[in-house]
Amino acid sequence: MEEWPMPESSPHRPGGTPPPTPSTDGIATPEFIASLLADGDDDLAAWAIGQALEECPRAVVFDRLVRPAMELVGSRWEAGQWTISQEHLASVALMGALARIRPGDPAETRIGPVAVLVAPEGEQHVAGLACLAQVLEERGWRVENLGANVPADDLRKFVSSRTVDLIALSIGTRERLPALERAIDALRGSEPAGSHLPIMVGGLGTLGIESEIAGADLVSSVLADAERFVGSVEGSLGSRAGG
Amino acid sequence: MPHPDPAAAGGRDGAATDAALLARIADRDERALEELHGRFGGTMHAVALRVTRAERLAEEVVQDALMAVWREPGRFDPARGSLGPWLLTLTRYKAIDAVRRETVVRRHTADVDLELHEAPDDVHDEAWLRVRRQRLGEAIARLPDDQRRALELAFLGGHTHVEVAEREGIPLGTAKTRIRTALLKLRHDLAPTIGPEPPARPIGRLVSPPGQSAGLA
């Protein structure tokens, strides 16, 4: 069974060099992005995120700007400052903003390695997967994003029916941990002998319980970590193709 | 890349600086307002330009937002966030308001333009149109000189609001106000006689009732 290296600079494995931070001159700040999203202004939010993308890698921008913005939306909703409607509007606006800043040439990604992104059964939070999809696409991957609420057995059948180079699963809340584990078990249980499908897991639901999640090669909610892991998968694919 | 100005980053030091700056503005320290403009004017302008898509309008929006802070610095609550994002949010709202006002002015413009260029269908309509043009000319003549000039430059001369401002040597906002006020006066003055449809007895309706002046209110 092939081993996949863990990232060096995961928050759970300190020691790596911290990546640059998006400029915080007011435009590229979680507060402003959160305000725009809660107002449904996906155009201006995309522009503001785009300003940060001119300075920093996509994964870093998502980690340090977009995710904190959405966390701010959530915390203001929890504090009663914003309504549930604003929170939902922010989620929809984020997807709109992400669509506006989608990278790369789709023609090139059609021939890249294939990543399947999925939220397990019952999970509705998919913004993290949408961000990961862009990080992968920027690296030339073909992304098959199955989105929310995919039952484990259905996922197993889907993956078994095609060539897949990477699986990414995400849960937004800890309540979805059993569904996540069922999905991982189903995938591992259907692997042909001698093969190993790289599986990475993330999402806010995994925070603090990384060590409890078995069967995954990477458990991290940090997209920069995910990107490093993807890099190692790419290296393996390249060596296999060359060898 | 970290921002070179930690105050703008909204950290702990930045929050203290923000609070001090706003306190000075509350004390009517004009240099504090200049500092505010120096620190955030560039990003405010970028947001305003993105929303309005018009350079002069964006400049006006930034000035408007800064003046709002000058008038009511207490509107910023440091407990709810940092100054930079709050200013940008304020700028965005001001910019949306500005675009909305522009749209209203354009709508008025289109209405009056339609009135002026409506093609007559028959003799009755042609006579009615001639009368309306005469009334419109009279009403324009009654406008204050500055408003009349601005209106004529915009509608007869075909100049943009920016060009009207430049030709008159006045701020853009003033030019817009003059044009809009003139349009509203015309609309008010002509409403009884210029409607979408000609009246059944147009000539009789053109005579003002006794005691009712056709002049401006």
Interface residues (C-beta under 8 A of the other chain):
Chain A: P20 T21 P22 S23 T24 D25 G26 I27 T29 E31 F32 S35 L36 D41 L44 W47 E55 C56 Q81
Chain B: M1 P2 H3 D5 A8 A9 G10 F40 T43 A46 V47 R50 V51 R80 G81 S82 G84 P85 W86 L87 L88 T89 R92
